Amino acid sequence: MDGFEKPIGDLSASTKEYLDLKTDELKLKTAEGLSLAFSKFFGLMLSIMVLMIVLIAIAFGGVLLLGDWIGSYAAGAFIMAGVFLIVLVVLIFLREKLFLNSFVKLFIRIFYGESRI
């Protein structure tokens, strides 16, 4: 009977080692995917914040410039607000194409494809 128990013990040990290695591989892939996703997210947030600062400076300059041209800073502010409202409406109409589809493709590439984007 001792001869039959040894291969089963070896198979059991090999199976356990295989499952441990697969678990470690899953943990590493998950960590890689999450770190890549978070780095993309925080990079995007940083870019958005810098873009917002630039847009605020442009808007302020535009208000001052329009105010000088038409003689009223309040009217310049309303004109600039109208420009940003038009941009907002365009972004709302294009939100799926611009944002949703690109984020879905990004996450599919991160978790299922190449990690280099």
Contacts in CASP RR format, 6 or more apart in sequence:
PFRMAT RR
TARGET T0000
AUTHOR 0000-0000-0000
METHOD contacts of the structure
MODEL  1
MDGFEKPIGDLSASTKEYLDLKTDELKLKTAEGLSLAFSKFFGLMLSIMV
LMIVLIAIAFGGVLLLGDWIGSYAAGAFIMAGVFLIVLVVLIFLREKLFL
NSFVKLFIRIFYGESRI
32 115 0 8 1.000
33 110 0 8 1.000
33 111 0 8 1.000
33 115 0 8 1.000
36 110 0 8 1.000
36 115 0 8 1.000
36 117 0 8 1.000
37 107 0 8 1.000
37 110 0 8 1.000
40 106 0 8 1.000
40 110 0 8 1.000
40 117 0 8 1.000
59 80 0 8 1.000
59 84 0 8 1.000
62 76 0 8 1.000
62 80 0 8 1.000
63 73 0 8 1.000
63 76 0 8 1.000
63 77 0 8 1.000
63 80 0 8 1.000
64 73 0 8 1.000
66 75 0 8 1.000
66 76 0 8 1.000
66 79 0 8 1.000
66 80 0 8 1.000
67 73 0 8 1.000
67 75 0 8 1.000
67 76 0 8 1.000
70 76 0 8 1.000
91 98 0 8 1.000
106 117 0 8 1.000
109 117 0 8 1.000
110 117 0 8 1.000
END
